[in-house]
């Protein structure tokens, strides 16, 4: 495992955050089943990936140096 990636692109991190949020929602009276938790994890991961792509494009457009 030599390739590094930002934490926000990690499926494991997002799945863990969603599981914790689902447990908290259950405690507050909003139970989520496993299918809803899995769907929520996929939706969040897709959103984060899309946002990261937009930020990367914006960063490249705003860059002052050429890519070689």
Legacy VTK file of the C-alpha trace (Angstrom):
# vtk DataFile Version 3.0
C-alpha trace
ASCII
DATASET POLYDATA
POINTS 68 float
0.000 0.000 0.000
2.314 2.708 -1.226
-0.159 4.891 -3.101
-1.603 7.617 -0.908
-4.946 9.350 -1.283
-6.682 12.044 0.710
-8.818 10.808 3.608
-11.988 12.203 2.042
-11.643 9.831 -0.929
-11.537 6.764 1.322
-14.651 4.610 1.074
-13.823 3.087 4.472
-13.754 6.472 6.187
-17.084 7.536 4.668
-18.730 4.197 5.433
-17.559 4.530 9.046
-18.900 8.086 9.295
-22.260 6.956 7.896
-22.436 4.008 10.319
-21.782 6.323 13.265
-24.371 8.812 11.959
-26.894 5.991 11.436
-26.371 4.776 14.981
-26.845 8.314 16.267
-30.016 8.674 14.195
-31.307 5.420 15.690
-30.665 6.712 19.193
-32.608 9.880 18.329
-35.560 7.853 17.009
-34.775 7.750 13.284
-33.857 4.104 12.643
-32.159 3.286 9.319
-31.895 -0.240 7.988
-28.750 -1.659 6.372
-29.966 -0.968 2.820
-30.591 2.705 3.607
-27.174 2.991 5.256
-25.476 1.434 2.212
-27.360 3.748 -0.169
-26.457 6.761 1.935
-22.784 5.732 1.944
-22.771 5.421 -1.857
-24.497 8.786 -2.303
-22.070 10.564 0.033
-19.043 8.949 -1.621
-20.257 9.936 -5.103
-20.868 13.500 -3.918
-17.420 13.771 -2.337
-15.799 12.370 -5.487
-17.656 14.876 -7.679
-16.714 17.787 -5.417
-13.067 16.661 -5.377
-13.095 16.585 -9.188
-14.495 20.107 -9.405
-11.894 21.378 -6.916
-9.101 19.693 -8.917
-10.296 21.292 -12.153
-10.643 24.705 -10.510
-7.164 24.371 -9.044
-5.671 23.529 -12.432
-7.446 26.446 -14.100
-6.211 28.841 -11.406
-2.644 27.482 -11.450
0.116 29.797 -12.624
2.579 27.132 -13.791
2.442 24.838 -16.798
2.145 21.079 -16.481
5.147 19.283 -17.997
LINES 1 69
68 0 1 2 3 4 5 6 7 8 9 10 11 12 13 14 15 16 17 18 19 20 21 22 23 24 25 26 27 28 29 30 31 32 33 34 35 36 37 38 39 40 41 42 43 44 45 46 47 48 49 50 51 52 53 54 55 56 57 58 59 60 61 62 63 64 65 66 67
